[in-house]
């Protein structure tokens, strides 16, 4: 699992690679929470899943947790670059009812 975090104005762009599962979500959550707590003024988050090949229920819980954290502070969570297999998991789980998916960062940033 690899994680890259970049700030663009009030937006935090999180690029994740590898698997989003019970073995990785705690570390990811801690690193993102640490960044959110350190930096003042972050409102929105974009999760780039271009290099994520697998997601399980822990990964879905991780995404819902980030959604709750961001939306409770008046922000929006957007997801980009989702592979077809993961999009199917999102459809079945109902995540698409609360989070919008875009093809790239520019589209997501325009929608915020």
N, C-alpha and C positions, 0 to 999 in steps of 0.2 A: 504494500500500500504506500502510495506516495501522495503528498499533499502540497499544493502551492496556493498561497493566499496573497491576493493583491487588492489594494484599496484604490478605488477610483471615485473621488469625491465622497459622497455619502453611501457609496456602494462597496460591498465586500464581495470580490469574485473569488470563489473557492473552486480550484481545479483538483479533482480527485482521480487517481488512477489505481487500478487493481480491483479488488473485490470489496463490496460494501456489505459486510456480514458481521456476525457476532464476534469475530476475532479482530475486527478493525474499528468498529464504531466507537468504542470507548476512547481510543486514542484520538480519533478524528474529532469527536465531540469536545474533548478536553482542549485540543489545540485551537479549535474555532472559538470556544467560549473564552479562552485566554485572550485571544485577539480582540474579541468583542468587548471584553472587560478593560483591556488596555487602551483602546482607541476610542476617543470621544467623537460622537457625531455620526457613527455608522447607522444608517437607517434600513437599507435594503441588502439582500444577499442574492447572489446568483451562483447556483451550483452547476459547474460544468462537469458532466458525466461522460464526456467523450471517450475517456480511457477506462471506464468502469465496465467490466465484463459480466459481473454477477451481482445480484442483490437478493438478500433474504429478508425475513420479517424484521430482523434487527436493523437492517439498512432502511427499511420503510419507517421504522420507529425513529431512527436518526433523522430522516427527512422531516417527519411530522414534528419532532422536537425543535428543529431549526425553524420550521414554519411558525410554531407557537411563539418561540422566542422573538422572532422578527416582527410578527403581526401584533404581538402584545405591546410593542413599542411604536406602533403605527406604520411599520414598514411592510415591504412586500418581499416574498421569496419567489424567485424564478428559477427554472431548471432548463439547461440547454444541452444540446448534443447527446440526445438519448438514443441508444441503440434500440432496434425493433424488439428484441427479446425483453429488454428492460421496460420499454414502453408498454408491452403486454402485461407485465407485472403491475405497472402503475394503473392500467385500465381496470384490471381485476380487483385491485386493492381500494380503488376509489380516490386515490391521491389526486387524480386529475380534476376532481371536483373542487379542490382547494388551491392547487398550484398550477400555474400555466407553464407550458413547455414551449421553448423556442429553438430555432435551428442554430443560432449563434449569439455571441455576446452583444453585438450591435442591436439586434432585434429586441433582446431582453432589456437592454438599457433604454431603448426608445419607449418601451411599454411601461416603464416605471414612472 
